[in-house]
Amino acid sequence: MPSLPLHKTLCFLLCLFLHPAHANSPTTGVPQMVYAILSYAKWEQNTPNICIVNNPALAQQFKSQRSTQHVYKISPLQLDDLKQTSCQAIVFSNLSPREEQNILNSTVRYPALSISTTNSACELGSVFCLYQKKNQQYSFRVNMQSLTQSQVHIDPRVLLLGKNGGLKHE
């Protein structure tokens, strides 16, 4: 049986390179990619709360495609509710990078990883930015400044898998 770190790495690579055959929906692979990334985080809570902002349909996908390796609470919420909710991970899917950055700076006052599905440049805003490659597989970029601001510890091996971490997936 492989060791846990190797097992996590292999699971992550599997999620990264094997995209489901549902190419009609651009968000189909998002929950799997997010779960894979989050498996590399060190959480203080036993059940981290993933908050899906302003997108109930995406929140439903997260609920229906739950991680089998880890337990997460999935919370669909409106942007106005973010300040009153303790989220360990925040998923943005319909805001601009500037809006993400403003929210992270003004509203989020607790350690939280932010993940975006609409911020492919990843120069500001969220920590992890998902994007679809030409072959429809998902990959991600990492914003190191946002990672530092998030105050969440991430295993450095996942950073090597990100576009800005040195490993190119194109």
ZADO-1210 file (C-alpha; in nm, 4 decimals, padded with zeros to 6 digits):
<atoms>
<atom x="00.0000" y="00.0000" z="00.0000" code="MET" pos="1"/>
<atom x="00.1501" y="00.3394" z="-00.0952" code="PRO" pos="2"/>
<atom x="00.2304" y="00.5914" z="00.1737" code="SER" pos="3"/>
<atom x="-00.0221" y="00.8666" z="00.2351" code="LEU" pos="4"/>
<atom x="00.1782" y="01.1464" z="00.0688" code="PRO" pos="5"/>
<atom x="00.2348" y="00.9352" z="-00.2424" code="LEU" pos="6"/>
<atom x="-00.1304" y="00.8324" z="-00.2384" code="HIS" pos="7"/>
<atom x="-00.2397" y="01.1985" z="-00.2199" code="LYS" pos="8"/>
<atom x="-00.0056" y="01.2897" z="-00.5028" code="THR" pos="9"/>
<atom x="-00.1331" y="01.0084" z="-00.7224" code="LEU" pos="10"/>
<atom x="-00.4975" y="01.0978" z="-00.6492" code="CYS" pos="11"/>
<atom x="-00.4291" y="01.4602" z="-00.7305" code="PHE" pos="12"/>
<atom x="-00.2563" y="01.3747" z="-01.0580" code="LEU" pos="13"/>
<atom x="-00.5417" y="01.1440" z="-01.1482" code="LEU" pos="14"/>
<atom x="-00.7919" y="01.4262" z="-01.0914" code="CYS" pos="15"/>
<atom x="-00.5690" y="01.6652" z="-01.2821" code="LEU" pos="16"/>
<atom x="-00.5263" y="01.4536" z="-01.5930" code="PHE" pos="17"/>
<atom x="-00.8478" y="01.2521" z="-01.6127" code="LEU" pos="18"/>
<atom x="-01.1278" y="01.4901" z="-01.6914" code="HIS" pos="19"/>
<atom x="-01.4795" y="01.3424" z="-01.6839" code="PRO" pos="20"/>
<atom x="-01.6465" y="01.2850" z="-02.0175" code="ALA" pos="21"/>
<atom x="-01.9074" y="01.5548" z="-01.9535" code="HIS" pos="22"/>
<atom x="-01.7510" y="01.8196" z="-02.1762" code="ALA" pos="23"/>
<atom x="-02.0833" y="01.9996" z="-02.2193" code="ASN" pos="24"/>
<atom x="-02.0642" y="02.1482" z="-01.8700" code="SER" pos="25"/>
<atom x="-01.7645" y="02.3737" z="-01.8044" code="PRO" pos="26"/>
<atom x="-01.7907" y="02.3201" z="-01.4276" code="THR" pos="27"/>
<atom x="-01.8075" y="01.9390" z="-01.4283" code="THR" pos="28"/>
<atom x="-01.4425" y="01.8924" z="-01.3280" code="GLY" pos="29"/>
<atom x="-01.4323" y="02.1846" z="-01.0858" code="VAL" pos="30"/>
<atom x="-01.5359" y="01.9977" z="-00.7684" code="PRO" pos="31"/>
<atom x="-01.2822" y="01.7193" z="-00.8271" code="GLN" pos="32"/>
<atom x="-01.0017" y="01.9689" z="-00.8867" code="MET" pos="33"/>
<atom x="-01.0971" y="02.1739" z="-00.5804" code="VAL" pos="34"/>
<atom x="-01.1160" y="01.8632" z="-00.3604" code="TYR" pos="35"/>
<atom x="-00.7748" y="01.7537" z="-00.4876" code="ALA" pos="36"/>
<atom x="-00.6189" y="02.0934" z="-00.4111" code="ILE" pos="37"/>
<atom x="-00.7827" y="02.1128" z="-00.0677" code="LEU" pos="38"/>
<atom x="-00.6464" y="01.7706" z="00.0259" code="SER" pos="39"/>
<atom x="-00.3043" y="01.9394" z="00.0471" code="TYR" pos="40"/>
<atom x="-00.4185" y="02.1974" z="00.3050" code="ALA" pos="41"/>
<atom x="-00.3678" y="02.1689" z="00.6786" code="LYS" pos="42"/>
<atom x="-00.7001" y="02.2436" z="00.8456" code="TRP" pos="43"/>
<atom x="-00.7612" y="02.3343" z="01.2090" code="GLU" pos="44"/>
<atom x="-01.1203" y="02.2039" z="01.1871" code="GLN" pos="45"/>
<atom x="-01.2075" y="01.8384" z="01.1331" code="ASN" pos="46"/>
<atom x="-01.4701" y="01.9339" z="00.8755" code="THR" pos="47"/>
<atom x="-01.3585" y="02.2365" z="00.6720" code="PRO" pos="48"/>
<atom x="-01.6357" y="02.4533" z="00.5300" code="ASN" pos="49"/>
<atom x="-01.6233" y="02.5144" z="00.1539" code="ILE" pos="50"/>
<atom x="-01.8309" y="02.8221" z="00.0714" code="CYS" pos="51"/>
<atom x="-01.9568" y="02.8497" z="-00.2863" code="ILE" pos="52"/>
<atom x="-02.0322" y="03.2179" z="-00.3492" code="VAL" pos="53"/>
<atom x="-02.3309" y="03.3294" z="-00.5619" code="ASN" pos="54"/>
<atom x="-02.3663" y="02.9992" z="-00.7489" code="ASN" pos="55"/>
<atom x="-02.6204" y="02.7475" z="-00.6083" code="PRO" pos="56"/>
<atom x="-02.5825" y="02.5208" z="-00.9139" code="ALA" pos="57"/>
<atom x="-02.2079" y="02.4850" z="-00.8562" code="LEU" pos="58"/>
<atom x="-02.2693" y="02.4233" z="-00.4849" code="ALA" pos="59"/>
<atom x="-02.5043" y="02.1409" z="-00.5824" code="GLN" pos="60"/>
<atom x="-02.2303" y="01.9897" z="-00.8003" code="GLN" pos="61"/>
<atom x="-01.9945" y="01.9984" z="-00.5021" code="PHE" pos="62"/>
<atom x="-02.2560" y="01.8198" z="-00.2917" code="LYS" pos="63"/>
<atom x="-02.3281" y="01.5547" z="-00.5550" code="SER" pos="64"/>
<atom x="-01.9585" y="01.4922" z="-00.6269" code="GLN" pos="65"/>
<atom x="-01.8389" y="01.4754" z="-00.2660" code="ARG" pos="66"/>
<atom x="-01.4819" y="01.3783" z="-00.1905" code="SER" pos="67"/>
<atom x="-01.4429" y="01.0170" z="-00.0833" code="THR" pos="68"/>
<atom x="-01.1083" y="01.0882" z="00.0865" code="GLN" pos="69"/>
<atom x="-01.2042" y="01.3879" z="00.3031" code="HIS" pos="70"/>
<atom x="-01.5126" y="01.5277" z="00.4723" code="VAL" pos="71"/>
<atom x="-01.6135" y="01.8842" z="00.3865" code="TYR" pos="72"/>
<atom x="-01.9175" y="02.0930" z="00.4666" code="LYS" pos="73"/>
<atom x="-02.0526" y="02.2563" z="00.1494" code="ILE" pos="74"/>
<atom x="-02.2178" y="02.5960" z="00.2030" code="SER" pos="75"/>
<atom x="-02.3865" y="02.7758" z="-00.0847" code="PRO" pos="76"/>
<atom x="-02.4089" y="03.1415" z="00.0110" code="LEU" pos="77"/>
<atom x="-02.4613" y="03.4877" z="-00.1232" code="GLN" pos="78"/>
<atom x="-02.1793" y="03.7382" z="-00.1149" code="LEU" pos="79"/>
<atom x="-02.3524" y="03.9394" z="00.1596" code="ASP" pos="80"/>
<atom x="-02.3400" y="03.6334" z="00.3893" code="ASP" pos="81"/>
<atom x="-01.9649" y="03.5804" z="00.3548" code="LEU" pos="82"/>
<atom x="-01.8718" y="03.8133" z="00.6406" code="LYS" pos="83"/>
<atom x="-02.0891" y="03.6239" z="00.8907" code="GLN" pos="84"/>
<atom x="-01.9779" y="03.2764" z="00.7811" code="THR" pos="85"/>
<atom x="-01.6570" y="03.0998" z="00.8730" code="SER" pos="86"/>
<atom x="-01.5276" y="02.9468" z="00.5506" code="CYS" pos="87"/>
<atom x="-01.1995" y="02.7600" z="00.5282" code="GLN" pos="88"/>
<atom x="-01.2249" y="02.7604" z="00.1481" code="ALA" pos="89"/>
<atom x="-01.4109" y="03.0098" z="-00.0704" code="ILE" pos="90"/>
<atom x="-01.4987" y="02.9293" z="-00.4314" code="VAL" pos="91"/>
<atom x="-01.5673" y="03.2215" z="-00.6651" code="PHE" pos="92"/>
<atom x="-01.7193" y="03.1454" z="-01.0044" code="SER" pos="93"/>
<atom x="-01.8720" y="03.4671" z="-01.1341" code="ASN" pos="94"/>
<atom x="-01.6650" y="03.7618" z="-01.0090" code="LEU" pos="95"/>
<atom x="-01.3790" y="03.9526" z="-01.1671" code="SER" pos="96"/>
<atom x="-01.0280" y="03.9164" z="-01.0201" code="PRO" pos="97"/>
<atom x="-01.0505" y="04.2742" z="-00.8866" code="ARG" pos="98"/>
<atom x="-01.3832" y="04.1951" z="-00.7148" code="GLU" pos="99"/>
<atom x="-01.2308" y="03.8803" z="-00.5631" code="GLU" pos="100"/>
<atom x="-00.9354" y="04.0802" z="-00.4310" code="GLN" pos="101"/>
<atom x="-01.1595" y="04.3503" z="-00.2835" code="ASN" pos="102"/>
<atom x="-01.3730" y="04.0882" z="-00.1080" code="ILE" pos="103"/>
<atom x="-01.0706" y="03.9033" z="00.0275" code="LEU" pos="104"/>
<atom x="-00.9215" y="04.2297" z="00.1567" code="ASN" pos="105"/>
<atom x="-01.2389" y="04.3768" z="00.3075" code="SER" pos="106"/>
<atom x="-01.4713" y="04.0909" z="00.4004" code="THR" pos="107"/>
<atom x="-01.2683" y="03.7799" z="00.4814" code="VAL" pos="108"/>
<atom x="-01.1136" y="03.8291" z="00.8260" code="ARG" pos="109"/>
<atom x="-01.0166" y="03.4672" z="00.8925" code="TYR" pos="110"/>
<atom x="-00.7717" y="03.2162" z="00.7390" code="PRO" pos="111"/>
<atom x="-00.9275" y="03.0919" z="00.4151" code="ALA" pos="112"/>
<atom x="-00.8139" y="02.9554" z="00.0810" code="LEU" pos="113"/>
<atom x="-00.9779" y="03.1202" z="-00.2175" code="SER" pos="114"/>
<atom x="-01.0332" y="02.9429" z="-00.5471" code="ILE" pos="115"/>
<atom x="-01.1609" y="03.0959" z="-00.8691" code="SER" pos="116"/>
<atom x="-01.3005" y="02.9468" z="-01.1874" code="THR" pos="117"/>
<atom x="-01.2975" y="03.2795" z="-01.3766" code="THR" pos="118"/>
<atom x="-00.9517" y="03.4185" z="-01.3007" code="ASN" pos="119"/>
<atom x="-00.7198" y="03.2316" z="-01.5353" code="SER" pos="120"/>
<atom x="-00.4363" y="03.4890" z="-01.5179" code="ALA" pos="121"/>
<atom x="-00.4263" y="03.4568" z="-01.1372" code="CYS" pos="122"/>
<atom x="-00.2319" y="03.7807" z="-01.0931" code="GLU" pos="123"/>
<atom x="-00.4610" y="03.9066" z="-00.8165" code="LEU" pos="124"/>
<atom x="-00.7600" y="03.7752" z="-00.6291" code="GLY" pos="125"/>
<atom x="-00.7801" y="03.4067" z="-00.5457" code="SER" pos="126"/>
<atom x="-00.4995" y="03.1766" z="-00.4339" code="VAL" pos="127"/>
<atom x="-00.5832" y="02.8987" z="-00.6803" code="PHE" pos="128"/>
<atom x="-00.7200" y="02.9795" z="-01.0250" code="CYS" pos="129"/>
<atom x="-00.8691" y="02.6957" z="-01.2278" code="LEU" pos="130"/>
<atom x="-00.8768" y="02.6970" z="-01.6039" code="TYR" pos="131"/>
<atom x="-00.9512" y="02.4537" z="-01.8842" code="GLN" pos="132"/>
<atom x="-00.6739" y="02.3666" z="-02.1223" code="LYS" pos="133"/>
<atom x="-00.7304" y="02.3163" z="-02.4943" code="LYS" pos="134"/>
<atom x="-00.7863" y="01.9445" z="-02.4353" code="ASN" pos="135"/>
<atom x="-01.0679" y="02.0317" z="-02.1871" code="GLN" pos="136"/>
<atom x="-00.8673" y="01.9088" z="-01.8866" code="GLN" pos="137"/>
<atom x="-00.8472" y="02.1332" z="-01.5832" code="TYR" pos="138"/>
<atom x="-00.5293" y="02.2807" z="-01.4492" code="SER" pos="139"/>
<atom x="-00.4579" y="02.5640" z="-01.2089" code="PHE" pos="140"/>
<atom x="-00.2308" y="02.8549" z="-01.1385" code="ARG" pos="141"/>
<atom x="-00.1170" y="02.9740" z="-00.7970" code="VAL" pos="142"/>
<atom x="-00.1013" y="03.3333" z="-00.6750" code="ASN" pos="143"/>
<atom x="00.1748" y="03.3202" z="-00.4126" code="MET" pos="144"/>
<atom x="00.0929" y="03.6632" z="-00.2689" code="GLN" pos="145"/>
<atom x="-00.2681" y="03.5594" z="-00.2123" code="SER" pos="146"/>
<atom x="-00.1508" y="03.2295" z="-00.0622" code="LEU" pos="147"/>
<atom x="00.0558" y="03.4184" z="00.1950" code="THR" pos="148"/>
<atom x="-00.2408" y="03.6445" z="00.2717" code="GLN" pos="149"/>
<atom x="-00.4716" y="03.3425" z="00.3160" code="SER" pos="150"/>
<atom x="-00.2825" y="03.2232" z="00.6264" code="GLN" pos="151"/>
<atom x="-00.3558" y="02.8596" z="00.5351" code="VAL" pos="152"/>
<atom x="-00.0724" y="02.6081" z="00.5268" code="HIS" pos="153"/>
<atom x="-00.0507" y="02.4213" z="00.1961" code="ILE" pos="154"/>
<atom x="00.1826" y="02.1295" z="00.1332" code="ASP" pos="155"/>
<atom x="00.4453" y="02.2728" z="-00.1049" code="PRO" pos="156"/>
<atom x="00.4172" y="01.9719" z="-00.3362" code="ARG" pos="157"/>
<atom x="00.0820" y="02.0965" z="-00.4679" code="VAL" pos="158"/>
<atom x="00.2460" y="02.4268" z="-00.5555" code="LEU" pos="159"/>
<atom x="00.4841" y="02.2422" z="-00.7859" code="LEU" pos="160"/>
<atom x="00.1859" y="02.1102" z="-00.9778" code="LEU" pos="161"/>
<atom x="00.0465" y="02.4584" z="-01.0380" code="GLY" pos="162"/>
<atom x="00.1353" y="02.6570" z="-01.3465" code="LYS" pos="163"/>
<atom x="00.3309" y="02.9198" z="-01.1530" code="ASN" pos="164"/>
<atom x="00.4998" y="02.6577" z="-00.9356" code="GLY" pos="165"/>
<atom x="00.7359" y="02.5493" z="-01.2103" code="GLY" pos="166"/>
<atom x="00.5642" y="02.2478" z="-01.3688" code="LEU" pos="167"/>
<atom x="00.4060" y="02.3295" z="-01.7042" code="LYS" pos="168"/>
<atom x="00.0921" y="02.1371" z="-01.8023" code="HIS" pos="169"/>
<atom x="00.0378" y="02.2789" z="-02.1501" code="GLU" pos="170"/>
</atoms>
